[in-house]
Amino acid sequence: MNFEDRDELRRRIENDLLDSLDEELELEIEDRAYDLAQQEGGAAPGGETHAQRVAYFRELFRLQGELVKLQNWVASTRQKAVIIFEGRDAAGKGGVIKRITQRLNPRVCRVVALPAPNDRERTQWYFQRYVAHLPAAGELVLFDRSWYNRAGVERVMGFCSDEEYEEFFRSVPEFERMLVRSGIKVIKYWFSITDEEQHLRFLGRIHDPLKQWKLSPMDLESRRRWEDYTRVKEAMLDHTHIDDAPWWVVPADNKKQARLNCIHHLLSQFPYQEVERAEVILPERVRNEDYIRHPVPTEMMVPQVY
């Protein structure tokens, strides 16, 4: 690798680390905080200008406001929806799920991220453990990986037999049609990144102590088997892209664009409208003359380090 290539790689890793900082800021910043950053600045180390970052936050907050409206509409009209997020390791699925759920009520919008099946679950009907997490009326359920594990990692790593793999492709279209007939809307997203971008993101995780936990042995093996994962992904999309539950591919090399595009598209899948809410009036607190608030014992207090 020559000096120019090394400098370019360093620049891109710095940009990825900077984006990680932005991710954490997004999860803390208030909706109106961007007003404090209206003045234009210079370019960030990764080439993104201050104005571009402010524009991103502004649009993210606007879309999150629409997600709140969608949530209220789903709850009031008792809709049911399953949203599936699939893609290669480090494709950005978790990032967009965080932005979707960040300001929503977890009783209405919940995330399902199941671990590997245990010994008992391996003997069940394949879809059985997923059925337990399907939505009731007035709920949105986001699957961070789903029953499509069988068409991806299980196939590549040899965790299922040829017969089980073939049966999955026979069963899943009917399973999803059955969900749709029962009144559950099924939306499926595949996050698509390039070989080079996944390599860069893995390097970023290796060098970021806060993200090293994301690098499992299975993730590292997926780098070596990139082409195997490509083949099974193509077979999966070919067999399971059905009218009742089509696949939607999200180009995800640019994380921020992918988040905005996915959320915008998700909103477009529902005929939602703002739900009128009764005016909230805060009642006066009842005060009783004989009420005495007892002090908390010192030994029970959390030390005030900060």
N, C-alpha and C positions, 0 to 999 in steps of 0.2 A: 504494500500500500504506500503510495507516494505522499508527500507532505500535503498537497492540495486535497487529496482524498481524506487524509487524516483530519485536516482542519474542518472539512465539510462534515465528517462524522461527529467530531466534537461539537460543532455548531448545532447539529440536529439533536444530539443527546441533551445539550443545554436547553434547547427549545422544548424537548419533551419534559425535562425536569421543571421548566418554567410553567408548562401547561399543568403539571401536577400541582404546583402551588396555586394556580388559578382554580383548579378543581376544589381544593380545600377552601379557598376564599368564597367560592360560589355557595358552598354549603353553610356559610356563616353570615354572609353579607345580607343586609336588609334590602327590600325591594326599592327603597328610595335612596339608597346610598350612592348610586351611580351619579346622582345630581352633584355630588361633591367633586366629581372627577371630570367635569365638562371641558376643562381647558385641554388643548391639544399638546401632546408631548412628542418626544422623539421615538425612534424605533426601539423595540425590545431586542434583546440579544438574538432571538430567533427570527427577526425580521418583521414581526407583527407590530404595527404601530399602536400607540396608545388609543387613538381614535377607533381603530378596528376592534380593540378589546372592549372599549366602552360600548360600541355598537352591538357587539355580541351579547354583553350583559343585558343591554336594553331589550333586545329581541328575546333573549331567554326569559326575562322576567315577564314580558308580554305573553309569551306562550304559556308560561306557568300560570298566569292569571286565567287564561283560557282553559287550562287543565282543571282549575278549581271550578269553573263553570260546568265543565264536562262532568266532574265528580258529583256536583249537586244535581245535575240532570239525571245521571245514572241512578242516584239514590232515590230521587223523587219519582222517577218513572219505572223503577225496579227493573232496570236493564241488567243483563248478565254478559260479561265479556272475558275472554281469555286472550292475552297478548303474549306471544311466544318470541323470545329473543335467542337466536342461534348465531353461530359464527365461530371463526377460529379463535384460539387462545389469544388474548390481548387485542381483540378486534374492537373493544369499546362497548360491549354490551352492558357491563356494570355501570359505566359512566352515564349512559343515557337513562338507565333504570333509576339511578340516583336522582337525576334531574326531573324525571317524571314524578317520582314519589315525594320529592323534597318538601312540597308544601301541601300535600294531600293528607286526608284523614286515613290512617292505616286500617280503620274499620271498614272503609269503603274500597280502598285500593291497597292490596297487599301483594307482597313478593313471595314467590315460592322458589327456593333454590335447594333441591334435594341432594343429599349426599349419595354416595354409591349404595346400591341396595344391599341389605344384610342377607344372611343365609335364608331366612324365612321369606323375604320379599322375592328372592330369586326363584322361588318355587311357585309364586303367584302368577295369575294372568298378568301379562306384561304391563298393561295399562292400569292395573288395579291401584297401585300406590299413587298414581297421578289423579285418579278419579276422586280420591278423598280430598283433594285440594281445589276442586272445581268450584266456581262461584255460585252463591245463592243469589236471589233477587236483590238488586241494588249493589252489586259488587263488581269490581274489576280485579282480575288476578293476572299478575305478570309472572311468567315463568322464565327464570334465568337459567336457561337450558331446560329441556323438556323430554318428552318421550322420544324426541329425535336423537337422543343419545345412542339409541340402537343403530341408527343409520350412519352415525359418525364414529365416535370414539370406540364404541363396542365392536363395530365392524373392523376398524383399523387395528385395534389392539387384540383382536381375537377373543373378546369377552362373550361373544354369542356364536352359535353355530350357523352354518350356511342355511339350515332349515329355519331357524329362528329369524334370521335376517330376511329371508324371502317371505316368511309369514308376516313380518312387520309391514312390508310393502303391500301385501294383500289386505291387511287389516286397517292400517292407519287411514286410508281415504274413507272407509266406511265408519270408522270410529269418529272422525271429525264431522262427517255428514250427520251422524247421529247427534253429536253435540249441537250442531246448527239447527237440526229439526227440533231439539228440545228447547230452543230459544237462546242458546249461548252463541254470541258472535265470536268467531275465531279469526285472529289476525296474527300473521306469522312474518317475522322479520329475520333476514339473514344479513349480518354485518360483514361486508367484504373488504379485506385489506390485501395489499400486495405482499409478496415474499419479503421484499426489502423493508417494508414498514413494520412487519411483525418482528423481523430481526432487530430493527432499531428499538422497538418497544421492549423486547426482552433484554437488550443491553441496558435500557433505562431502568428496568426493574432490578437488574443485577447491581447497579450502582446506586440505587435508592434504598436505604435501609428500611424506609416505611413501606416499601412495596415488595421486598424480597419474599415475604410470606406468600405472595401470589404465584411464585415460581415453584410449581410442584414437579415431581419427576415426570408426570404425564405431560405437563406443558413442555418440558425440555425434549421429551421424546417426540412431541408433535412437530418440532423444528426439523428433526431428522426425517420425519415421514410426511413432509409437506405435500409431495406428489400423491401419496396414498390418500391423504385427506381431501385433496382436490378431486380425485376420482370418485370418492364416496359422496362428496357434496354434490357433484354433478348428477350422480345417480339418484340421490335423494330429491333434488329439485325436479328432476324429470318424472319421478314416480308419484310425487305428492303435491304437485302444483295443480290444484283442482279448483273448479269454479266456486265451490262453497267456501273454500279456505285457501286462497291463493298465497303464494310467497311474494314478499316485497323485499327487494335487495337494496341495502343501504350502503353506498360507497363510503368507506369509513377511514380512509387514509388521513383525512383531516378530521380530528375528533370533534371539534366545535361545530363544523358544518354538519357532520353526521348527526349530532345531537339535535340541532335545530331542525334539520330536514326530517328526521324521524318523528319528532314531536309534532311538527306541522302536519305531516302525513297522518299520524295517528288521530289527530283532531278531525281531519277531513273524513274519517271513516264513520263518524257518528253525526246524525242530524240533531245535535244538541242545541239548546238555547238557554239563555240565562233564566234561572228560576227565581221568581219573585219571592222575597223573604219578608216576613213580618219585621217591623221595626223592633230593635232590641232596646229595652229600657232597663237600665241597671237599678235594681231596687235599693232602697235605703237599708243600711245595716241596722238590725235591731240591737239596741244597747240596754243592758240591764244593770242597775246600780249595784247589784250584789255580785256581779261578775268580776273575778280577779284572775288575771293571767299569771300563772306561776312561772318563775324563771326556770330555764333549762339548766340542769346540773353541768358544771364546767367540764367534768370528765366525759360528758356525752358530746361535747362540741368538737367539730372538725377543726384541727389546727388552722389558724389564719396565716398561712405561709405567704399568701399573695395579697 
